[in-house]
Amino acid sequence: MRLVAHLPFSVQIRLGQLLGLLSYYLARGRRHVCETNVRLCFPELSKKEQQQLVKKTFLSNGIGFIEICIAWCGNKDRYREKVTIQGMEHVDAALKQGRGVFLVGSHLTTFEIAGFLFSMFGDLNCTYRRNDKNPLFDAFMFNGRRRLYEGVYERKDIRGAMRCLKEGKMLWYAPDQDYGAQHSVFVPFFGNLAATITAGSRFAKFNDSPVLFFSHYRKPDNSGYEIYFSPVLENYPSGDDETDGKIINQLVEDAIRVQPDQYLWLHKRFKTPPPGETTNPY
């Protein structure tokens, strides 16, 4: 990963595409997950169009792995000119309120490099899920992120995350993965009921922190990146977990539709069946 981080950018992109293409043909289990997600979320597409989206998703995920190498091991100065940021005025205004800023995002494949790129322009804290199955990789991941972010909080470290907001800092949180029925509500995601965690509402309520939505994309020609910050969300949190879940899922869905292939469709988003159902679609 350290070696890849020092290759020319054009070579990095091509290498990512090659990895994505290989995984498309070899990682049959993940391809089945991706095909299922695309079929459920884009029923309006023909089978040929769905398969094209699946393949593009694997190519994007391959590039995303290379971007992880860049984010955790790369030199920031090489990439400063490859990013444009829109909405920094919303971030600055929210920070001036002094109650911390709660950034809500999604698992687009540019997730890691977006944090890497933004760290050149502002301070950010993040949450993450510990990899208990591989302590070596977990340590590598933590150290890679720690060089980018002021604070890195394991998702169960609620006190640390709350303290971050209390100190008036910016905390980045992505609530769009399936962590089971506990502490979740089942609300629509691309027209399908999905287990949606409710912790985001509690974070935002804790210090009455302004909430912004954070999205980030690889340019269609793979020449660089675009980062967007929304204005402060209105009526969030609403005080109702189900309403809040719907708001966040709609924001995530809107962000995905900008570049559908750049989302982590390889994740089992619908693995927890809603009440009354006993099986998942995978």
N, C-alpha and C positions, 0 to 999 in steps of 0.2 A: 504493500500500500504506500509506503514511503517512496519507493522507486517510481510508482505510477504518478505520484503527486508532482514529480519534477519533470515529467515529459512535456513536450510542446502541447498547447491546448488542442490543436487540430488532431494530434495523435491521440490525445485522451478521449476525445469525442468518438473517433473511429474505433478505438479499443472498446469503449462502452457499447457501441452499437454491435460489435462482434460478440461481446459477452451476452448481450441481450438476445441476439439471434441464436446463439448456441443454447441458451437456457430455454428459449421458446421450443426448440426441438427436443431437448434432453430432460427438462424439468416438467414431466408430464403431469405430475400431481398439481403443481402450481398453475400450470396452464389450464387444468380443469377448473380450479378455483377462479381464475381470471375469466374463463369462458362463462362460468355460471353467473358471476357478478355482472358481466356485460350483458348477458341475456336478460337478467332480471331488471337491470337499470336502464337499458336502452332497447325496449321491445319494439320501438318504432323503426329500428334499423333492420335491414334485411340480414339474412344469415351471412352473406358475403361481407357486408359492411361490418357486422359484429366481429367476424374473424379478422378483418383488416385492423379493427381497433385493438383486438387482442394482441396481434403481432406488433403493432406500434407501441402498445403498452410495454411489452417485453423489451423493445429497443430502448424505450425511455427509462425503464428500470435498470437496464444495463449501464446507460450513461449515469443514472443516479448513483450506482455503486462507485463509479469512478469519481463522481463529485464528493462522495463520502471521503475517499482517499485525499482529495484536494482539501476538503474542509478540515480534516483531522491532522493532516501532515504538510499541507502546502504553504507557500509563501503568499501572503496577502497582496503584496505590492504588484504581483503579476496579474491580478484580477481586478484591480480597482477600476479600471476603465471599461470593464465588461458589464457593469451593472448600472441601471437607472432606477431611481427610487421616486415613487409618487405618493404623496400624502404625508410627508414628514411634518408638514405644518399641523396635522392632526395629532401626531405624536407629541410634538413640542407643546401644544396647547394643553393636552391631557396631562403631561408631566408637571406643568406649572400649577395644576390644582393641588399637588402635594399629597395625593392619596394613593400613589402608586398607579400603574397602568396595567390592566389585564389584557394581554393580547391573545385572541383566540385564532387558531389556524387549523390547517388540515394536513394530512399526510400526502402531500404532493411529492413527487420523486425529487424535487429540488429542495426538500425540507432541510437537509444538512447544509447545502451550499448557500442557501438563503441566509441562515444564521451566520455563516462564515463571512459572507459579503456584507451583511448589515453591521457586523462587529467592527468594521472599518469606519463606521459613521456614528455609532451610538452604543451605549451599554445595554446589555440584555441578559436576562436570567431565564433559565428554561427548566422544564420538568422532563423526566425520562423514565422509562421502565427498565429496571435492572435485568440483566441477562444472567439468571441463576444457573442456567445449564452450562455456561462457559465462562468461568471466572476470569480467564485470561483476556478473552474478547471484551468482557464487561469492563475490565480495568483499562484496556486500550480505548474503548468507547468513552469512558468517563474522562480520561486524560485528554483525549482529542477534543472533547467538548469544553473541558475546563479551561483550555487555552483560548477559547473564543468567548465564553460567557463569564460574567461576574460571579454568578451562582448557578450551580447545577443541582437540582433537587430530585431525588427519587420520588416517584409518584405517590408513595405512601408517607413521605416526609411532609405532612400537611403543615406542621408548625413552621418548618423552614420556609415553605412557600408563603405562608401568611406573614411571616416576619419580613420577607422580601417586600411585600406590598405595603406593610406598615411603615417601612423605611422609605417609602416613596419611589421605589424602583419599578422597573418594567419586567413583568413575568409573562413568558410565552407558554401557552398550553394548547395541546391538540386533542380534542375530545371525540374524535371520529373513529375510534376503534372499539371493537366488541370485547368488553371485559366481563361479560356475564350479566345475569339478571339482577344481581345484588347491586344496589345503589344506581340502578338504571331505570329508565322509562322506555317504553316501546312506542316510538313515534315514526312517522313516514320518512324514508330516505329513498329518493327516486321512486316513490310510489310503493315501497315495501316497508313493512314494519321492521325497525332495527333497534336493538338494545343500545340506548344512548345514555352515557354516564351523566350524572347530575352534578358532579363536583364543581364544574365551572361556575354554576350559579352561586355556590357557597363561597368560592374564592372571591367573586365579584362583590358579594354582599358584605364580606368581612370588614372591609375598610371603605365601603362605598366607592370602590375604585372605578374610574371610567373604563369602558370596555371597547376595544377596537378589533376589527377583523384584519388578519394578516394573510396575504396571498402572494405567491411568487411563482414565476414561470421561466422556463428556458425558451428563448426566442425560437420561432419556427425554423430559422435557418441555423440554429445551434451556435450563433455567434456571440451570445451573451445572455444576460438575465434581466428580468424586470420584477421589481418588488412593489407591492401596493399596500398602503394602509388606508382603511376606511375611516370616515368620520366616526365620532363616538356613537355607539349604538344607543338608540332610544328604546325605552321600555324593556331594557334587559339589565339585570334580571327582573322578571315580572312578579316574582313571588310564587309562581306556580311552576313546578318542575316540568310538567308536560308541555306547557306553553314555551318554556325556555328551550327545551329539547327541540321543539319544532323550529324555533327561531334559528338555533345553531345549525341544525341539519339543512335548513333552506340556504343559509349562508354558505355552508360547505358545498352543497349541490351547485349553487350558482358559480362558485369558484372552480369547481371541476369542469363545468360545461365550457369554460373558456378554452381549456386544453384537456379534453377527456383522457388522452393517452398518458398524461403526466400525473395521473393519480395512482396510488398504491392498490390497484385492483387485485393484486396477488394476496391480499389479506382477506381472511374469511369474515367479511363484514356482517353476514347474517347467520353466523354459526350458532347463536343462541336463539332457539325458537320462541316466538311469542306465546303468551298464555293460551292454552288450549291446543297447541301443537306440540308434537313429541319429536320431530325430526327436523334437521336443517337441510338446506338444498344441496349441500356438498357431498 
